[in-house]
Amino acid sequence: MQQLSDLDMVTFRRLVDEAACRSLIERYTYAVDWMNWAGLEALFWQDAFLDFGMWKGNRAEFIPWVTQLEESYRRRLHMFSAPRIEVMGELARIEAGVLMFLRQSPERDDLLLARYQFQAARRNGEWRLSKLHFFLHGSQSFPASDQGGAPFFADGLDTSHALFAQ
């Protein structure tokens, strides 16, 4: 069996680390959209710092804040663009644009364009998020409409829903 070169091992380690970081932000959107607060909390180190502009704080303060914010929406969908990930040893910088659809009420929908910058840290072999910065680029509100669509709309998605996958 042929052994991997040192360069191959470095490349392999980088790819594994990038995949772990990509998984963090994929799981972030999934946790927020399905209101899986325990799952969201587990993505962040306890000493993580989060900055949404209108709110800043640590992980313990973040979960009640985001819970109240997201539970006010009847529908939510966060769609990240392909992330830029830069691994630097035990730290990584992750940046991705996001398109968010939020159903505010039966009468109003919002579409937001934003950017997330994350920092991830590997501690004892495990990657978690250690920082989050949110930048809003723009938003548009428009009258809610369910006309001409599917018979099922994504109202009330949470961890008790039959289609929630842990």
C-alpha positions as CSV (number, residue, x, y, z in Angstrom):
1,M,0.0,0.0,0.0
2,Q,1.3,3.4,-1.0
3,Q,1.8,6.0,1.8
4,L,0.6,9.6,1.4
5,S,3.2,12.2,1.1
6,D,3.5,15.1,3.6
7,L,1.8,17.4,1.1
8,D,-1.0,14.9,0.6
9,M,-1.5,14.7,4.4
10,V,-1.6,18.5,4.7
11,T,-4.2,18.7,1.8
12,F,-6.2,15.9,3.4
13,R,-6.2,17.7,6.8
14,R,-7.3,21.0,5.2
15,L,-10.2,19.3,3.3
16,V,-11.4,17.6,6.5
17,D,-11.2,20.9,8.4
18,E,-13.0,22.8,5.7
19,A,-15.7,20.1,5.6
20,A,-16.2,20.4,9.4
21,C,-16.5,24.2,9.1
22,R,-19.0,23.9,6.2
23,S,-21.0,21.5,8.3
24,L,-21.2,24.1,11.1
25,I,-22.9,26.7,8.9
26,E,-25.1,24.2,7.2
27,R,-26.3,23.1,10.6
28,Y,-26.7,26.7,11.7
29,T,-29.3,27.4,9.1
30,Y,-31.1,24.1,9.7
31,A,-31.2,24.8,13.5
32,V,-32.6,28.3,13.0
33,D,-35.2,27.4,10.3
34,W,-36.5,24.4,12.4
35,M,-36.2,26.3,15.7
36,N,-33.9,23.6,17.1
37,W,-32.4,25.7,19.9
38,A,-30.5,23.0,21.6
39,G,-28.9,22.1,18.3
40,L,-28.1,25.8,17.6
41,E,-26.5,26.2,21.1
42,A,-24.3,23.1,20.5
43,L,-22.7,24.8,17.4
44,F,-21.1,27.5,19.5
45,W,-18.4,27.4,22.1
46,Q,-19.6,28.6,25.5
47,D,-17.4,31.7,25.2
48,A,-18.5,32.6,21.7
49,F,-19.3,36.3,20.8
50,L,-22.2,37.1,18.5
51,D,-22.8,40.5,16.8
52,F,-26.0,41.1,14.8
53,G,-25.6,44.9,14.9
54,M,-28.9,45.4,16.7
55,W,-27.9,42.9,19.4
56,K,-24.5,41.7,20.7
57,G,-23.7,39.1,23.3
58,N,-22.5,35.7,24.3
59,R,-23.9,32.3,23.6
60,A,-26.0,32.2,26.8
61,E,-27.6,35.5,25.9
62,F,-28.0,34.6,22.3
63,I,-30.3,31.6,22.6
64,P,-33.1,33.5,24.3
65,W,-32.7,36.4,22.0
66,V,-32.8,34.4,18.8
67,T,-35.6,32.2,20.1
68,Q,-37.8,35.2,20.6
69,L,-36.9,36.7,17.3
70,E,-37.3,33.6,15.1
71,E,-40.5,32.4,16.9
72,S,-42.1,35.6,15.9
73,Y,-42.0,34.4,12.2
74,R,-44.6,32.1,10.8
75,R,-42.1,30.9,8.2
76,R,-38.3,31.2,8.0
77,L,-35.7,30.1,5.4
78,H,-32.0,31.0,5.5
79,M,-30.1,30.1,2.3
80,F,-26.3,30.5,2.5
81,S,-24.2,30.9,-0.6
82,A,-21.2,28.7,-1.0
83,P,-18.9,29.8,1.9
84,R,-15.4,31.0,1.7
85,I,-13.4,29.1,4.3
86,E,-9.9,29.8,5.4
87,V,-8.4,27.4,7.9
88,M,-5.4,28.7,9.9
89,G,-4.4,25.9,12.2
90,E,-6.8,25.8,15.1
91,L,-8.9,28.7,13.8
92,A,-11.0,29.2,10.7
93,R,-12.7,32.2,9.0
94,I,-15.9,31.5,7.3
95,E,-17.9,34.0,5.2
96,A,-21.1,33.5,3.3
97,G,-23.9,35.6,1.8
98,V,-27.4,34.7,2.9
99,L,-30.9,35.1,1.4
100,M,-33.6,35.0,4.1
101,F,-37.3,34.7,3.6
102,L,-39.4,35.5,6.7
103,R,-43.2,35.4,7.0
104,Q,-43.9,38.2,9.5
105,S,-47.7,37.8,9.5
106,P,-50.5,36.4,7.3
107,E,-50.2,39.8,5.4
108,R,-46.5,40.4,5.2
109,D,-43.3,38.7,3.9
110,D,-39.8,40.0,4.1
111,L,-36.8,39.1,2.0
112,L,-33.4,40.0,3.4
113,L,-30.0,40.0,1.8
114,A,-27.1,39.7,4.3
115,R,-23.7,38.4,5.0
116,Y,-22.4,36.3,7.8
117,Q,-18.8,36.2,9.0
118,F,-18.0,33.4,11.4
119,Q,-14.9,32.3,13.2
120,A,-14.6,28.7,14.2
121,A,-12.1,27.2,16.6
122,R,-11.0,23.6,17.0
123,R,-10.6,22.6,20.6
124,N,-9.7,19.0,21.6
125,G,-10.2,18.0,18.0
126,E,-13.8,19.5,17.7
127,W,-14.8,22.4,15.6
128,R,-17.4,24.9,16.9
129,L,-18.2,28.5,16.2
130,S,-16.5,31.1,18.3
131,K,-17.6,34.3,16.7
132,L,-20.4,35.5,14.5
133,H,-20.9,38.9,12.7
134,F,-24.0,39.6,10.7
135,F,-24.2,42.4,8.1
136,L,-27.5,43.4,6.5
137,H,-27.2,44.5,2.9
138,G,-30.9,45.2,2.2
139,S,-34.5,44.1,2.8
140,Q,-37.7,44.2,1.0
141,S,-41.2,43.7,2.5
142,F,-44.1,42.7,0.3
143,P,-47.7,41.5,0.7
144,A,-47.8,37.8,1.7
145,S,-49.2,35.5,-1.0
146,D,-49.8,31.8,-1.0
147,Q,-51.6,31.9,-4.4
148,G,-50.6,29.4,-7.1
149,G,-48.3,27.5,-4.9
150,A,-48.0,24.1,-3.3
151,P,-50.8,22.7,-1.1
152,F,-48.4,22.6,1.8
153,F,-46.6,25.7,3.0
154,A,-43.8,25.7,5.6
155,D,-45.7,27.3,8.5
156,G,-44.9,26.1,12.0
157,L,-41.7,24.2,11.3
158,D,-40.1,23.2,14.6
159,T,-38.5,20.2,16.3
160,S,-42.0,18.6,16.9
161,H,-42.8,18.5,13.2
162,A,-43.0,14.9,11.7
163,L,-40.4,15.9,9.0
164,F,-37.8,17.3,11.4
165,A,-34.6,15.2,11.1
166,Q,-32.2,15.2,13.9
